[in-house]
Structure formats: C-alpha cells, structure tokens
C-alpha cells in the first residue's frame, strides 16, 4: 500500500504538476507583449489562488502514509506464494 501510494503521489503531485507548470510557463512567455493580452502576472505559473486545498491534500497524504506505516506491526500475514 505504502509503495503504491507514494508512486501514485509522485506521478500526480510531481510529474503532472511539473508538466502543467511548464506548459503554463511556455504559454505565458510566448504570448504577445500587448498589455491588454499579456496576463502572466495573474495567470502565470505559481499564481494559483487555491494554495490551502493543495496543502491540506499534501498533509493528508503524509498522515495516511505514516498511519499505514505505524499500523504495520498490527497486520497479520494472510499467506504468500511459495517460490522455488
């Protein structure tokens, strides 16, 4: 569970956000310099106003992983395949 969760978090929090930030940056930089059209200061990368939901989601991920790690000693072995 922990490894799958962290792998999914790496893809969703790391790679996807990096790609979105890169595309946002490129679209901002390559736009025309007309002051009426150019809006990098309001719609550029890093100007998102929803910081609290992202922070709460990240902290919830941390709590879930640590809770799963701390509950590992309470788990029971359900059986495993025998390797030759």
TIMAR-97223 format. One record per residue (C-alpha): residue number from 1; z, x, y. Coordinates in steps of 0.1 Angstrom, whole numbers, padded with zeros to 4 digits, m for minus. Last residue first. Layout:
N
<atom k="NUM" c3="Z" c1="X" c2="Y"/>
...
END
This chain:
84
<atom k="84" c3="m0059" c1="0111" c2="m0223"/>
<atom k="83" c3="m0046" c1="0089" c2="m0195"/>
<atom k="82" c3="m0023" c1="0060" c2="m0203"/>
<atom k="81" c3="m0027" c1="0031" c2="m0178"/>
<atom k="80" c3="0003" c1="0021" c2="m0158"/>
<atom k="79" c3="0031" c1="m0004" c2="m0161"/>
<atom k="78" c3="0050" c1="m0026" c2="m0137"/>
<atom k="77" c3="0073" c1="0001" c2="m0123"/>
<atom k="76" c3="0100" c1="m0015" c2="m0103"/>
<atom k="75" c3="0105" c1="m0011" c2="m0065"/>
<atom k="74" c3="0139" c1="m0006" c2="m0049"/>
<atom k="73" c3="0133" c1="0031" c2="m0043"/>
<atom k="72" c3="0100" c1="0023" c2="m0024"/>
<atom k="71" c3="0118" c1="m0001" c2="0001"/>
<atom k="70" c3="0122" c1="0027" c2="0027"/>
<atom k="69" c3="0085" c1="0035" c2="0026"/>
<atom k="68" c3="0075" c1="m0002" c2="0029"/>
<atom k="67" c3="0098" c1="m0006" c2="0059"/>
<atom k="66" c3="0084" c1="0026" c2="0074"/>
<atom k="65" c3="0048" c1="0013" c2="0070"/>
<atom k="64" c3="0057" c1="m0022" c2="0084"/>
<atom k="63" c3="0076" c1="m0008" c2="0114"/>
<atom k="62" c3="0048" c1="0016" c2="0124"/>
<atom k="61" c3="0022" c1="m0012" c2="0121"/>
<atom k="60" c3="0044" c1="m0035" c2="0143"/>
<atom k="59" c3="0046" c1="m0007" c2="0169"/>
<atom k="58" c3="0008" c1="m0005" c2="0170"/>
<atom k="57" c3="0005" c1="m0043" c2="0173"/>
<atom k="56" c3="0031" c1="m0043" c2="0201"/>
<atom k="55" c3="0013" c1="m0016" c2="0220"/>
<atom k="54" c3="m0021" c1="m0033" c2="0217"/>
<atom k="53" c3="m0006" c1="m0066" c2="0228"/>
<atom k="52" c3="0010" c1="m0049" c2="0258"/>
<atom k="51" c3="m0020" c1="m0030" c2="0270"/>
<atom k="50" c3="m0042" c1="m0060" c2="0276"/>
<atom k="49" c3="m0055" c1="m0050" c2="0310"/>
<atom k="48" c3="m0083" c1="m0028" c2="0298"/>
<atom k="47" c3="m0093" c1="m0003" c2="0324"/>
<atom k="46" c3="m0094" c1="0026" c2="0299"/>
<atom k="45" c3="m0132" c1="0026" c2="0296"/>
<atom k="44" c3="m0150" c1="0012" c2="0326"/>
<atom k="43" c3="m0149" c1="m0025" c2="0337"/>
<atom k="42" c3="m0130" c1="m0024" c2="0369"/>
<atom k="41" c3="m0136" c1="0011" c2="0383"/>
<atom k="40" c3="m0169" c1="0014" c2="0365"/>
<atom k="39" c3="m0183" c1="m0016" c2="0384"/>
<atom k="38" c3="m0217" c1="m0004" c2="0397"/>
<atom k="37" c3="m0239" c1="m0034" c2="0404"/>
<atom k="36" c3="m0230" c1="m0042" c2="0440"/>
<atom k="35" c3="m0222" c1="m0005" c2="0448"/>
<atom k="34" c3="m0258" c1="0005" c2="0436"/>
<atom k="33" c3="m0254" c1="0037" c2="0416"/>
<atom k="32" c3="m0273" c1="0023" c2="0387"/>
<atom k="31" c3="m0257" c1="0022" c2="0353"/>
<atom k="30" c3="m0258" c1="0053" c2="0330"/>
<atom k="29" c3="m0222" c1="0062" c2="0335"/>
<atom k="28" c3="m0207" c1="0028" c2="0328"/>
<atom k="27" c3="m0229" c1="0021" c2="0298"/>
<atom k="26" c3="m0221" c1="0056" c2="0284"/>
<atom k="25" c3="m0183" c1="0051" c2="0290"/>
<atom k="24" c3="m0183" c1="0017" c2="0273"/>
<atom k="23" c3="m0203" c1="0031" c2="0244"/>
<atom k="22" c3="m0178" c1="0060" c2="0240"/>
<atom k="21" c3="m0148" c1="0037" c2="0244"/>
<atom k="20" c3="m0161" c1="0013" c2="0217"/>
<atom k="19" c3="m0169" c1="0042" c2="0194"/>
<atom k="18" c3="m0134" c1="0057" c2="0199"/>
<atom k="17" c3="m0118" c1="0022" c2="0194"/>
<atom k="16" c3="m0137" c1="0018" c2="0161"/>
<atom k="15" c3="m0128" c1="0052" c2="0148"/>
<atom k="14" c3="m0091" c1="0053" c2="0155"/>
<atom k="13" c3="m0074" c1="0020" c2="0155"/>
<atom k="12" c3="m0096" c1="0002" c2="0130"/>
<atom k="11" c3="m0107" c1="0031" c2="0108"/>
<atom k="10" c3="m0074" c1="0050" c2="0110"/>
<atom k="9" c3="m0054" c1="0017" c2="0106"/>
<atom k="8" c3="m0074" c1="0009" c2="0074"/>
<atom k="7" c3="m0065" c1="0043" c2="0060"/>
<atom k="6" c3="m0029" c1="0039" c2="0070"/>
<atom k="5" c3="m0027" c1="0006" c2="0053"/>
<atom k="4" c3="m0044" c1="0018" c2="0021"/>
<atom k="3" c3="m0021" c1="0048" c2="0020"/>
<atom k="2" c3="0010" c1="0027" c2="0025"/>
<atom k="1" c3="0000" c1="0000" c2="0000"/>
END
